[in-house]
Amino acid sequence: MASELFAELVSVGFIVSSGDLGENVTTEGLDLTSFPLGTRLRIGDSAIVELTGLRTPCSLIDRFQKGLKRAMIRKNARPRFRCGVLGVVKATGQIAAGDPVAVELPLSAWQALPAL
């Protein structure tokens, strides 16, 4: 999930920070939702995560803060959901705050991340 999302949510009155929305990794400066299906993120020295889809907000998010689910959905924008991305770990490794993230785009034809 992009850390910029937390700033957007704070600006409209929600109190959220890294880890509050169930994400495992928070990035900065990457528009994660615009990457194509199959994009690989190299995190730190050896971890690799391949993007498989867009996260969609569930009703449980409103238990955290009322109205948060609605704030995560945009009616006339792409992507519709602002909940980050899902991925599959292709290579494990130790990661830590501040580790660099390198983006490797897939060689296949560009295909948008599906909402999952």
Residue frames relative to the residue before (quaternion, step in Angstrom):
aa qw qx qy qz dx dy dz
M 1.0000 0.0000 0.0000 0.0000 0.00 0.00 0.00
A 0.4474 -0.6936 0.5028 0.2569 3.54 -1.03 0.81
S 0.4964 -0.6688 0.4692 0.2935 3.58 -0.90 0.94
E 0.5594 0.6171 -0.3855 0.3972 3.59 1.15 -0.53
L 0.5763 0.5834 -0.3763 0.4312 3.60 1.15 -0.55
F 0.6279 0.5359 -0.3439 0.4474 3.59 0.98 -0.78
A 0.6464 0.5161 -0.3158 0.4648 3.59 0.97 -0.84
E 0.6329 0.5248 -0.3282 0.4651 3.60 1.00 -0.80
L 0.6852 0.4853 -0.2875 0.4607 3.57 0.89 -0.93
V 0.6219 0.5266 -0.3371 0.4715 3.59 1.04 -0.75
S 0.6533 0.5409 -0.3167 0.4247 3.59 0.98 -0.83
V 0.7313 0.3528 -0.2335 0.5349 3.61 1.21 -0.38
G 0.7436 -0.4967 0.2056 0.3975 3.57 1.17 0.62
F 0.5802 0.5674 -0.3974 0.4284 3.61 1.19 0.09
I 0.2912 -0.7284 0.5926 0.1829 3.54 -1.19 0.59
V 0.2359 0.7620 -0.5605 0.2227 3.57 -0.24 1.31
S 0.0080 0.7750 -0.6319 -0.0034 3.52 -1.21 0.57
S 0.7690 -0.3619 0.2499 0.4639 3.56 -1.31 0.10
G 0.7966 0.2823 -0.2446 0.4753 3.55 -0.94 1.02
D 0.5758 0.6323 -0.3729 0.3600 3.60 1.16 -0.48
L 0.7585 0.3807 -0.2015 0.4890 3.60 1.06 -0.64
G 0.6466 -0.5766 0.3055 0.3951 3.56 1.20 0.49
E 0.4664 0.6750 -0.4592 0.3406 3.58 1.21 0.20
N 0.4186 -0.7101 0.5178 0.2289 3.53 -1.22 0.61
V 0.7844 0.1270 -0.0455 0.6054 3.56 1.12 -0.71
T 0.1446 -0.7627 0.6253 0.0804 3.55 -1.05 0.83
T 0.1690 -0.7935 0.5803 0.0713 3.56 -0.85 1.01
E 0.2037 -0.7467 0.6146 0.1522 3.53 -1.34 0.17
G 0.8312 0.2328 -0.1747 0.4737 3.55 -0.96 0.91
L 0.6487 0.4651 -0.3300 0.5040 3.60 1.25 0.23
D 0.2911 -0.7323 0.5879 0.1828 3.57 -0.86 0.95
L 0.2058 -0.8536 0.4671 0.1044 3.54 0.46 1.29
T 0.6980 0.5014 -0.2876 0.4227 3.58 0.90 -0.88
S 0.6518 0.5138 -0.3301 0.4497 3.61 1.20 -0.22
F 0.5328 0.6287 -0.4170 0.3833 3.60 1.22 -0.17
P 0.4961 -0.6630 0.4652 0.3128 3.61 -1.09 0.60
L 0.6759 -0.4563 0.4050 0.4135 3.49 -1.38 0.33
G 0.7922 0.3077 -0.2320 0.4732 3.56 -0.95 0.88
T 0.4135 0.6865 -0.4859 0.3489 3.58 1.26 0.04
R 0.2130 -0.7704 0.5887 0.1206 3.56 -1.00 0.83
L 0.1943 -0.7485 0.6261 0.1001 3.51 -1.05 0.92
R 0.1808 -0.7515 0.6272 0.0955 3.56 -0.73 1.10
I 0.0742 -0.8150 0.5744 -0.0182 3.55 -0.50 1.24
G 0.8200 0.0637 -0.0914 0.5614 3.55 -0.69 1.10
D 0.8045 -0.3124 0.2213 0.4541 3.55 -1.19 -0.61
S 0.8685 0.1019 -0.0004 0.4851 3.60 0.92 -0.78
A 0.5680 0.6114 -0.4006 0.3782 3.64 1.13 -0.34
I 0.0416 -0.7773 0.6277 0.0057 3.57 -1.05 0.84
V 0.0491 -0.7735 0.6318 -0.0022 3.57 -0.90 1.03
E 0.2056 -0.7757 0.5872 0.1058 3.57 -0.83 1.04
L 0.4114 -0.7368 0.4864 0.2263 3.58 -0.73 1.09
T 0.1321 -0.8215 0.5543 0.0191 3.55 -0.89 1.06
G 0.8190 -0.1481 0.1047 0.5444 3.60 1.13 -0.34
L 0.5501 -0.5773 0.4926 0.3486 3.50 -1.41 0.01
R 0.4286 -0.6633 0.5409 0.2895 3.56 -1.00 0.78
T 0.1790 -0.7535 0.6197 0.1273 3.55 -1.13 0.64
P 0.4763 -0.6896 0.4578 0.2967 3.61 -0.92 0.80
C 0.2308 -0.7588 0.5917 0.1441 3.56 -1.03 0.78
S 0.6982 -0.4888 0.3237 0.4108 3.57 -1.27 0.25
L 0.5654 0.6189 -0.3874 0.3837 3.61 1.14 -0.47
I 0.5564 0.6246 -0.3932 0.3817 3.57 1.16 -0.50
D 0.6374 0.5262 -0.3312 0.4551 3.60 1.11 -0.57
R 0.5516 0.5749 -0.4077 0.4461 3.61 1.20 -0.25
F 0.6142 0.5377 -0.3362 0.4697 3.55 1.18 -0.60
Q 0.7566 -0.1660 0.1285 0.6193 3.56 0.91 -1.00
K 0.4834 -0.6882 0.4630 0.2799 3.56 -0.73 1.09
G 0.8115 0.2544 -0.2195 0.4781 3.55 -0.96 0.99
L 0.4686 0.7037 -0.4323 0.3136 3.59 1.26 -0.14
K 0.6160 0.5514 -0.3582 0.4337 3.59 0.98 -0.77
R 0.6589 0.5081 -0.3087 0.4609 3.58 0.89 -0.89
A 0.6507 0.5202 -0.3117 0.4570 3.59 1.04 -0.75
M 0.6658 0.5078 -0.2950 0.4602 3.58 1.18 -0.51
I 0.6835 0.4436 -0.2706 0.5126 3.61 1.28 -0.21
R 0.1142 -0.7691 0.6272 0.0459 3.56 -0.93 0.98
K 0.4194 -0.7563 0.4457 0.2313 3.57 -0.64 1.09
N 0.8308 0.1942 -0.0708 0.5167 3.60 0.76 -0.96
A 0.5899 0.5559 -0.3781 0.4472 3.57 1.02 0.74
R 0.2786 -0.7211 0.6052 0.1902 3.53 -1.32 0.31
P 0.5147 -0.3128 -0.7867 0.1355 1.52 -1.47 1.95
R 0.6283 -0.5721 0.3870 0.3580 3.53 -1.21 0.53
F 0.7607 0.3258 -0.1682 0.5356 3.57 1.05 -0.80
R 0.2143 -0.7764 0.5826 0.1087 3.57 -1.02 0.85
C 0.3872 0.7588 -0.4418 0.2811 3.58 0.84 0.91
G 0.6424 -0.5201 0.3359 0.4517 3.57 1.19 0.21
V 0.5046 -0.6424 0.4975 0.2920 3.52 -1.33 -0.31
L 0.3425 -0.6903 0.5954 0.2273 3.51 -1.36 0.34
G 0.0101 0.8089 -0.5876 0.0201 3.53 -1.14 0.60
V 0.3772 -0.6832 0.5815 0.2297 3.49 -1.39 0.29
V 0.4150 -0.6968 0.5263 0.2555 3.56 -0.91 0.92
K 0.1772 -0.7965 0.5744 0.0657 3.56 -0.70 1.15
A 0.7768 0.0187 -0.0194 0.6291 3.58 1.21 -0.49
T 0.3480 -0.7532 0.5236 0.1933 3.55 -0.82 0.99
G 0.1753 0.7703 -0.6048 0.1009 3.51 -1.31 0.24
Q 0.5720 -0.5671 0.4613 0.3721 3.52 -1.26 0.36
I 0.0147 -0.7741 0.6327 0.0166 3.57 -0.97 0.85
A 0.0812 -0.7900 0.6074 0.0204 3.54 -1.18 0.59
A 0.6701 -0.4730 0.3801 0.4275 3.53 -1.28 0.37
G 0.7948 0.2977 -0.2374 0.4726 3.53 -0.96 0.92
D 0.4542 0.6778 -0.4616 0.3483 3.60 1.25 -0.08
P 0.4907 -0.6495 0.4845 0.3205 3.59 -1.06 0.67
V 0.1892 -0.7416 0.6318 0.1223 3.54 -1.26 0.57
A 0.1257 -0.7817 0.6091 0.0459 3.55 -0.70 1.14
V 0.2853 -0.7676 0.5577 0.1355 3.57 -0.96 0.93
E 0.0630 -0.7719 0.6324 0.0173 3.56 -0.91 1.02
L 0.2646 -0.7770 0.5529 0.1436 3.57 -0.46 1.19
P 0.5394 -0.6335 0.4415 0.3360 3.60 -1.08 0.67
L 0.5090 -0.6481 0.4783 0.3033 3.56 -1.19 0.57
S 0.5968 0.5793 -0.3563 0.4258 3.59 1.20 -0.51
A 0.7150 -0.4295 0.3285 0.4432 3.56 -1.33 0.16
W 0.5598 -0.6171 0.4434 0.3304 3.56 -1.09 0.82
Q 0.0489 0.7683 -0.6347 0.0668 3.55 -0.93 1.01
A 0.4767 -0.6922 0.4648 0.2784 3.58 -0.76 1.05
L 0.5384 -0.5945 0.4819 0.3528 3.55 -1.19 0.57
P 0.3583 -0.7361 0.5253 0.2320 3.61 -0.81 0.90
A 0.4844 -0.6215 0.5191 0.3311 3.58 -1.19 0.49
L 0.1016 -0.8168 0.5675 0.0214 3.58 -0.70 1.07
